[in-house]
């Protein structure tokens, strides 16, 4: 799951999903959750990370 909202990612991480956080302005990770699988500054960078990982 890819999201810019830490709370959504916290739920996905808790459910065992691989996750990606897009650090949009004003958004942050949920402090009580584990870290996401991937992090990027914007959706383009996230796409490049995933393309490199799965090509």
DSSP file (Angstrom, degrees, kcal/mol; ACC not computed):
  #  RESIDUE AA STRUCTURE BP1 BP2  ACC     N-H-->O    O-->H-N    N-H-->O    O-->H-N    TCO  KAPPA ALPHA  PHI   PSI    X-CA   Y-CA   Z-CA
    1    1 A X              0   0    0      0, 0.0    19,-2.5     0, 0.0     2,-0.5   0.000 360.0 360.0 360.0 132.2    0.0    0.0    0.0
    2    2 A X  E     +a   20   0A   0     17,-0.2     2,-0.3    19,-0.1    19,-0.2  -0.939 360.0 149.6-110.0 131.0    1.3    3.4   -0.9
    3    3 A X  E     -a   21   0A   0     17,-2.6    19,-2.4    -2,-0.5     3,-0.0  -0.980  48.6-143.1-154.8 163.8    0.0    6.4    1.0
    4    4 A X  S    S+     0   0    0     -2,-0.3     2,-0.6    17,-0.2    24,-0.1   0.253  82.4  86.4-109.4   7.0    0.8    9.9    2.3
    5    5 A X     >  -     0   0    0      1,-0.1     4,-1.8    22,-0.1     3,-0.3  -0.940  64.5-154.7-116.1 117.4   -1.1    9.4    5.5
    6    6 A X  H  > S+     0   0    0     22,-1.0     4,-2.3    -2,-0.6    24,-0.3   0.834  93.0  57.6 -58.4 -36.6    0.7    7.8    8.4
    7    7 A X  H  > S+     0   0    0      2,-0.2     4,-1.6     1,-0.2    -1,-0.2   0.913 106.3  48.8 -64.2 -42.5   -2.4    6.5   10.0
    8    8 A X  H  > S+     0   0    0     -3,-0.3     4,-1.8     1,-0.2    -1,-0.2   0.912 112.5  48.9 -61.9 -42.5   -3.4    4.6    6.9
    9    9 A X  H  X S+     0   0    0     -4,-1.8     4,-3.1     1,-0.2     5,-0.3   0.867 104.0  59.8 -66.7 -35.8    0.0    3.1    6.7
   10   10 A X  H  X S+     0   0    0     -4,-2.3     4,-2.3     1,-0.2    -1,-0.2   0.915 107.4  46.5 -58.3 -43.1    0.0    2.1   10.4
   11   11 A X  H  X S+     0   0    0     -4,-1.6     4,-1.6     2,-0.2    -1,-0.2   0.907 113.3  48.1 -65.0 -42.2   -3.1   -0.1    9.7
   12   12 A X  H  <>S+     0   0    0     -4,-1.8     5,-2.5     2,-0.2     4,-0.4   0.905 111.9  49.4 -66.1 -41.6   -1.5   -1.6    6.7
   13   13 A X  H ><5S+     0   0    0     -4,-3.1     3,-1.6     1,-0.2    -2,-0.2   0.928 109.6  51.9 -62.1 -44.6    1.7   -2.3    8.5
   14   14 A X  H 3<5S+     0   0    0     -4,-2.3    -1,-0.2     1,-0.3    -2,-0.2   0.833 107.0  53.9 -60.8 -32.9   -0.2   -3.9   11.4
   15   15 A X  T 3<5S-     0   0    0     -4,-1.6    -1,-0.3    -5,-0.1    -2,-0.2   0.503 122.8-107.3 -80.5  -4.4   -2.0   -6.1    8.8
   16   16 A X  T < 5 +     0   0    0     -3,-1.6    -3,-0.2    -4,-0.4     2,-0.1   0.592  69.6 144.0  92.5  11.3    1.3   -7.3    7.5
   17   17 A X      < -     0   0    0     -5,-2.5     2,-0.3    -6,-0.1    -1,-0.3  -0.464  55.9-112.2 -81.0 154.1    1.3   -5.5    4.1
   18   18 A X        -     0   0    0     -2,-0.1     2,-0.3    18,-0.1    18,-0.1  -0.681  46.2-165.2 -76.3 141.3    4.4   -4.0    2.5
   19   19 A X        -     0   0    0     -2,-0.3    19,-2.1    16,-0.1    18,-0.5  -0.907  22.0-156.8-134.9 157.6    4.0   -0.2    2.5
   20   20 A X  E     -ab   2  38A   0    -19,-2.5   -17,-2.6    -2,-0.3     2,-0.5  -0.994  10.8-151.4-136.0 130.0    5.3    3.0    1.0
   21   21 A X  E     -ab   3  39A   0     17,-2.5    19,-2.3    -2,-0.4     2,-0.7  -0.886   1.5-159.3-103.7 123.7    5.2    6.4    2.5
   22   22 A X  E     - b   0  40A   0    -19,-2.4     2,-2.2    -2,-0.5    19,-0.2  -0.912  18.3-140.5-100.0 114.4    5.1    9.5    0.2
   23   23 A X        +     0   0    0     17,-2.9     3,-0.1    -2,-0.7   -19,-0.1  -0.428  30.4 176.6 -81.1  69.9    6.3   12.4    2.4
   24   24 A X    >   -     0   0    0     -2,-2.2     3,-2.3     1,-0.2    18,-0.1  -0.345  46.3 -76.3 -69.0 155.8    3.9   15.1    1.1
   25   25 A X  T 3  S+     0   0    0      1,-0.3    -1,-0.2    -2,-0.0     3,-0.1  -0.280 119.9  13.9 -55.7 130.6    4.1   18.5    2.7
   26   26 A X  T 3  S+     0   0    0      1,-0.3     2,-0.3    -3,-0.1    -1,-0.3   0.381 103.5 110.9  85.6  -4.4    2.4   18.5    6.1
   27   27 A X    <   +     0   0    0     -3,-2.3     2,-0.3   -22,-0.0    -1,-0.3  -0.777  39.6 173.3-104.5 148.2    2.2   14.7    6.3
   28   28 A X        -     0   0    0     -2,-0.3   -22,-1.0   -24,-0.1     2,-0.1  -0.960  35.5 -91.6-145.9 164.1    4.2   12.5    8.7
   29   29 A X        -     0   0    0     -2,-0.3     2,-0.5   -23,-0.1   -22,-0.1  -0.414  48.8 -99.3 -73.0 153.3    4.5    8.9    9.8
   30   30 A X    >   -     0   0    0    -24,-0.3     3,-1.8     4,-0.1    -1,-0.1  -0.652  31.6-142.0 -74.5 120.8    2.4    7.7   12.7
   31   31 A X  T 3  S+     0   0    0     -2,-0.5    -1,-0.1     1,-0.3    -2,-0.1   0.704  94.8  52.9 -64.6 -22.9    4.8    7.7   15.6
   32   32 A X  T 3  S+     0   0    0      2,-0.0    -1,-0.3    -3,-0.0     2,-0.2   0.411  96.9  84.7 -93.6   3.0    3.5    4.5   17.3
   33   33 A X  S <  S-     0   0    0     -3,-1.8     3,-0.1     1,-0.1   -23,-0.1  -0.621  84.2-101.4-102.1 160.1    3.8    2.4   14.2
   34   34 A X        -     0   0    0     -2,-0.2    -4,-0.1   -24,-0.2    -1,-0.1  -0.269  53.6 -85.6 -66.2 166.2    6.7    0.5   12.6
   35   35 A X        -     0   0    0      1,-0.1    -1,-0.1    -6,-0.1   -16,-0.1  -0.432  46.1-107.8 -74.2 149.5    8.5    2.1    9.7
   36   36 A X        -     0   0    0     -2,-0.1   -16,-0.1     1,-0.1    -1,-0.1  -0.305  24.7-115.0 -71.0 163.1    7.1    1.5    6.2
   37   37 A X  S    S+     0   0    0    -18,-0.5     2,-0.3     1,-0.1   -17,-0.2   0.890  98.4  19.7 -64.4 -41.0    8.9   -0.7    3.7
   38   38 A X  E     -b   20   0A   0    -19,-2.1   -17,-2.5     2,-0.0     2,-0.3  -0.940  64.6-167.1-131.4 150.7    9.7    2.2    1.4
   39   39 A X  E     +b   21   0A   0     -2,-0.3     2,-0.3   -19,-0.2   -17,-0.2  -0.996  12.0 168.9-136.4 144.1    9.8    6.0    1.8
   40   40 A X  E     -b   22   0A   0    -19,-2.3   -17,-2.9    -2,-0.3     3,-0.1  -0.980  39.9-126.2-150.4 158.7   10.0    8.7   -0.9
   41   41 A X  S    S-     0   0    0     -2,-0.3     2,-0.3   -19,-0.2   -19,-0.1   0.742  92.1  -0.2 -80.2 -23.3    9.7   12.5   -1.1
   42   42 A X  S  > S-     0   0    0    -21,-0.1     4,-2.1   -18,-0.1     5,-0.2  -0.948  80.7 -93.8-156.3 173.9    7.0   12.4   -3.8
   43   43 A X  H  > S+     0   0    0     -2,-0.3     4,-2.3     1,-0.2     5,-0.1   0.829 120.3  55.8 -67.0 -32.3    5.0    9.9   -6.0
   44   44 A X  H  > S+     0   0    0      2,-0.2     4,-2.2     1,-0.2    -1,-0.2   0.946 108.5  47.0 -64.0 -47.6    7.5   10.1   -8.8
   45   45 A X  H  > S+     0   0    0      1,-0.2     4,-2.3     2,-0.2    -2,-0.2   0.893 111.0  52.7 -61.7 -38.7   10.4    9.0   -6.6
   46   46 A X  H  X S+     0   0    0     -4,-2.1     4,-2.4     1,-0.2    -1,-0.2   0.916 107.8  51.4 -62.5 -42.2    8.2    6.2   -5.1
   47   47 A X  H  X S+     0   0    0     -4,-2.3     4,-2.7     1,-0.2    -2,-0.2   0.916 110.2  48.9 -60.1 -43.0    7.5    5.0   -8.6
   48   48 A X  H  X S+     0   0    0     -4,-2.2     4,-2.3     2,-0.2    -1,-0.2   0.888 109.9  51.8 -65.0 -39.5   11.2    5.0   -9.4
   49   49 A X  H  X S+     0   0    0     -4,-2.3     4,-2.1     2,-0.2    -2,-0.2   0.932 113.8  43.7 -60.7 -46.6   12.0    3.1   -6.2
   50   50 A X  H  X S+     0   0    0     -4,-2.4     4,-2.3     2,-0.2    -2,-0.2   0.882 111.9  52.3 -70.7 -38.3    9.4    0.4   -7.0
   51   51 A X  H  X S+     0   0    0     -4,-2.7     4,-0.8    -5,-0.2    -1,-0.2   0.936 112.0  46.7 -61.1 -45.5   10.4    0.1  -10.7
   52   52 A X  H  < S+     0   0    0     -4,-2.3     3,-0.5     1,-0.2    -2,-0.2   0.897 113.7  49.1 -63.3 -40.5   14.0   -0.4   -9.6
   53   53 A X  H  < S+     0   0    0     -4,-2.1    -1,-0.2     1,-0.2    -2,-0.2   0.882 121.3  32.2 -66.1 -40.0   13.0   -3.0   -7.0
   54   54 A X  H  <        0   0    0     -4,-2.3    -1,-0.2     1,-0.2    -2,-0.2   0.210 360.0 360.0-110.5  14.3   10.8   -5.1   -9.2
   55   55 A X     <        0   0    0     -4,-0.8    -1,-0.2    -3,-0.5    -2,-0.1   0.507 360.0 360.0 -83.5 360.0   12.4   -4.8  -12.7
